């Protein structure tokens, strides 16, 4: 590559909707090596940071009414594994239909959905210190079911004047990661 050549433009707008491949993305960045998500130190660090934040501020929330907005979550639930115990409802806003479909597949427990079970187990064991032998694995299954019950999948568009498109309610907690960097077509936007 010469110094004069320009990098390919990032996916945005229609190209992002048409070309973003959820399964490839999940397998590239979230598939546990040899079934063990503990080997990915950056994911463990990310989980610990989220858990530390939640332990500090989550206890002040009313878990019967608190709502969390996961804005631009893509096809990933990783940051919600610890958060779900602090809120009554999670609005999972994803940009593309394929991302929303991927989360809905998992939420419904349908065949072909990405398997988050090893990530849930890892979060409970390494971050929340719930021993793997505790109640014969019931803890991670209970957490998975709680996530499935509390997640509501909706569309979003960070480039819109109304980014949530359909929801106008307040949230006690908002989470976003790589949304601006991935979806905005220009620095000015």
C-alpha positions as CSV (number, residue, x, y, z in Angstrom):
1,X,0.0,0.0,0.0
2,X,1.4,3.4,-1.0
3,X,1.3,6.4,1.3
4,X,-1.0,8.1,-1.2
5,X,-3.8,5.6,-1.1
6,X,-6.8,6.3,1.1
7,X,-8.2,3.7,3.5
8,X,-11.6,2.3,2.6
9,X,-14.4,4.3,4.2
10,X,-16.0,2.9,7.3
11,X,-19.4,1.3,7.0
12,X,-22.2,3.7,7.6
13,X,-25.8,4.2,6.6
14,X,-27.1,1.7,4.1
15,X,-23.7,0.0,3.7
16,X,-23.6,-0.6,7.5
17,X,-27.1,-2.1,7.4
18,X,-26.2,-4.3,4.4
19,X,-22.6,-5.3,5.1
20,X,-22.3,-5.7,8.9
21,X,-22.1,-9.4,9.6
22,X,-23.2,-10.2,13.1
23,X,-22.1,-13.9,13.2
24,X,-18.7,-13.1,11.8
25,X,-18.3,-10.2,14.3
26,X,-19.3,-12.4,17.3
27,X,-17.1,-15.3,16.3
28,X,-14.1,-12.9,15.7
29,X,-14.4,-10.9,18.9
30,X,-16.5,-12.9,21.4
31,X,-15.9,-16.6,20.7
32,X,-14.1,-18.1,23.6
33,X,-10.8,-19.7,22.7
34,X,-11.2,-23.4,23.4
35,X,-14.4,-22.7,25.2
36,X,-12.8,-20.6,27.9
37,X,-13.7,-16.9,27.8
38,X,-11.4,-16.4,30.9
39,X,-8.4,-16.4,28.5
40,X,-9.5,-13.1,26.9
41,X,-8.0,-10.6,29.4
42,X,-9.6,-7.5,27.9
43,X,-13.1,-9.0,28.1
44,X,-12.4,-9.9,31.8
45,X,-11.1,-6.4,32.4
46,X,-14.3,-4.9,30.8
47,X,-16.5,-7.1,32.9
48,X,-14.7,-6.2,36.1
49,X,-15.0,-2.5,35.3
50,X,-18.7,-2.8,34.7
51,X,-19.2,-4.8,37.8
52,X,-17.2,-2.3,39.9
53,X,-19.3,0.6,38.6
54,X,-22.5,-1.3,39.3
55,X,-21.5,-2.3,42.8
56,X,-20.8,1.4,43.5
57,X,-23.9,2.9,42.0
58,X,-26.4,0.1,41.4
59,X,-27.3,-0.4,45.0
60,X,-28.9,3.1,44.9
61,X,-31.4,2.0,42.2
62,X,-34.9,0.7,42.9
63,X,-34.6,-2.7,41.1
64,X,-38.4,-2.8,40.8
65,X,-38.6,0.3,38.6
66,X,-35.1,1.1,37.3
67,X,-34.5,1.0,33.5
68,X,-31.3,0.7,31.6
69,X,-30.7,1.8,28.1
70,X,-28.1,-0.2,26.1
71,X,-27.7,2.2,23.2
72,X,-26.0,0.8,20.1
73,X,-25.4,-2.6,21.7
74,X,-24.9,-4.3,18.3
75,X,-25.3,-8.1,18.7
76,X,-23.6,-8.1,22.1
77,X,-25.0,-8.6,25.6
78,X,-21.7,-8.8,27.6
79,X,-22.2,-5.5,29.5
80,X,-25.6,-6.5,30.6
81,X,-24.7,-9.8,32.4
82,X,-24.0,-8.0,35.7
83,X,-26.3,-5.0,35.1
84,X,-29.5,-7.0,34.9
85,X,-29.7,-7.6,38.6
86,X,-29.9,-3.8,39.3
87,X,-32.7,-3.0,36.9
88,X,-36.3,-4.1,36.1
89,X,-36.1,-3.5,32.4
90,X,-33.4,-3.2,29.7
91,X,-34.1,-1.4,26.5
92,X,-31.6,-2.8,24.1
93,X,-31.3,-0.4,21.2
94,X,-29.5,-1.7,18.1
95,X,-28.8,0.0,14.8
96,X,-29.3,-2.7,12.2
97,X,-32.1,-5.2,11.8
98,X,-29.5,-8.0,11.8
99,X,-28.2,-6.9,15.2
100,X,-31.7,-6.8,16.6
101,X,-32.5,-10.2,15.1
102,X,-29.4,-11.7,16.6
103,X,-30.3,-10.5,20.1
104,X,-33.9,-11.5,19.6
105,X,-32.8,-15.0,18.6
106,X,-30.8,-15.3,21.8
107,X,-33.6,-13.8,23.9
108,X,-36.1,-16.3,22.5
109,X,-33.7,-19.2,23.0
110,X,-34.0,-20.2,19.3
111,X,-31.7,-22.4,17.3
112,X,-28.8,-20.6,15.6
113,X,-28.5,-17.9,18.3
114,X,-25.1,-17.0,19.6
115,X,-24.3,-19.0,22.8
116,X,-23.5,-16.6,25.6
117,X,-23.5,-19.3,28.3
118,X,-19.7,-19.4,28.7
119,X,-19.6,-15.6,29.1
120,X,-22.4,-15.6,31.7
121,X,-20.6,-18.3,33.6
122,X,-17.3,-16.5,33.4
123,X,-18.8,-13.2,34.6
124,X,-20.4,-14.9,37.6
125,X,-17.3,-16.9,38.5
126,X,-14.5,-14.4,37.9
127,X,-16.2,-11.1,38.4
128,X,-19.0,-11.7,40.8
129,X,-17.2,-14.6,42.7
130,X,-20.1,-17.1,42.4
131,X,-18.4,-20.4,42.6
132,X,-19.0,-22.8,39.6
133,X,-20.2,-25.5,42.0
134,X,-22.8,-23.3,43.6
135,X,-26.3,-24.9,43.1
136,X,-25.1,-27.1,40.2
137,X,-24.9,-24.3,37.6
138,X,-28.3,-22.9,38.4
139,X,-26.8,-19.4,39.0
140,X,-25.8,-18.9,35.4
141,X,-29.1,-20.4,34.1
142,X,-31.0,-18.1,36.4
143,X,-29.0,-15.1,35.2
144,X,-29.6,-16.1,31.5
145,X,-33.3,-16.3,32.1
146,X,-33.4,-13.0,33.9
147,X,-31.6,-11.3,31.0
148,X,-34.0,-12.9,28.5
149,X,-37.0,-11.7,30.5
150,X,-35.8,-8.2,31.0
151,X,-34.4,-7.3,27.6
152,X,-36.7,-5.5,25.1
153,X,-35.1,-5.0,21.7
154,X,-35.7,-1.8,19.8
155,X,-34.2,0.1,16.8
156,X,-31.9,3.2,17.2
157,X,-30.0,5.5,14.9
158,X,-27.3,7.8,16.4
159,X,-27.5,9.9,13.3
160,X,-31.2,10.7,13.8
161,X,-32.6,13.8,15.6
162,X,-34.5,11.3,17.7
163,X,-31.9,8.5,18.2
164,X,-34.2,6.1,20.0
165,X,-36.8,6.4,17.3
166,X,-39.6,4.9,19.4
167,X,-38.9,5.3,23.1
168,X,-39.2,8.6,25.0
169,X,-38.9,7.4,28.6
170,X,-36.2,8.4,31.1
171,X,-33.5,5.9,32.1
172,X,-31.7,5.5,35.4
173,X,-28.7,4.0,33.6
174,X,-27.3,4.3,30.0
175,X,-24.6,2.1,28.5
176,X,-23.0,2.6,25.1
177,X,-19.8,1.3,23.5
178,X,-18.3,2.0,20.1
179,X,-21.6,3.5,19.0
180,X,-20.3,6.9,17.9
181,X,-17.1,5.5,16.5
182,X,-18.9,2.9,14.4
183,X,-22.0,4.6,13.2
184,X,-21.3,8.2,12.6
185,X,-20.2,8.9,9.0
186,X,-18.1,12.0,9.8
187,X,-16.1,13.5,12.7
188,X,-18.5,16.5,12.7
189,X,-21.6,14.3,13.0
